[in-house]
């Protein structure tokens, strides 16, 4: 198996983070809608904004560092990367 190119690595990583973000937003959107429909709508709008395509350098560098130190790509690193994306969009 050949090593991935830079572009393939970014694409693979992007799918991992987007899947983690989708799962997290599904959970908080349900909670928000249960609290009040307006809050559910806010979470939907936030998800649309955060899901826009981009390079995601902050979370990508965390992912590469984790993987470089021999970490197994699992739900823990996906959650960290999704959290970094949410934080990055909040500042």
N, C-alpha and C positions, 0 to 999 in steps of 0.2 A: 504494500500500500504506500503510495507516494505521500509526502507531506502536503498539507493544504497550503494554497497560496494565501497571501494576505487578504485578498478579496473573499476567498472562500471561508477563511477563519472569521472575518467580520460578519459574513452572512450567517454562518452556523451559530455564532455567538448571539447575533441579533435575534434569531429565532428562539433561543433559550430564554433570553431576557423578556421578549414579547410574550412568550407563553406564561412566564412567571407573573408578569404584570397583568395579563388577562385573568389569570386565576385569582390574584389578589383583588382586582377590581370587581370581579363577580361576587366575591364574598362581601366586600364593603358596600357595594351597591345594594345588595339584598338587605343588609343592615340599615342602610340609609333610607331605603324605600319603606321599610317597616316602621322607621321612626317618623318619616314624613315624606310624601312624594316629591316635595321640592328638594330635599336633601339627596334623594335618589337621582334626581335630575342633575344636580351639581356634580355628583360622582360620575355620571355618564359623560358630562361635558369635560370633566377633568381627564377621564380615561381617553377620550378622543384627542385631547391636546397632548397628553403624555405619549400616546401611541404613534404620533407622527414619526416618520422615518428620520433618522439622523445617525451620526457615527457613535454616539454614546461612549465618548472617550473615558469618562470617569469610571463607569462600571466596567467597561472593556479592559481598562488597565488593571482593575481589581481582579477580574476574571483571569487575565493572563498571568498575573503575579501568583495567584492561588494555584493555577494549573502548573506554572513553572516550578513551584516548590513541591510539586508532586501531589497536590490535592486532587481527589477524585471529584469530578463534576457531578454534583448531586443537588438535592433540593436546598441544602444550606447555602451554597454559593449562589444559586439562582435567587434565593430570597435576599441575600446581601446585595446583589447587583440590581434587583428590582427596587430595593430600598434606596440605593444610591440614585437611581433614576428619579424616584419620587422626591427625594431630597433636592436633587439638582434642579428640578422644575419648581420647587417651592422657594428657592432663593432668588 
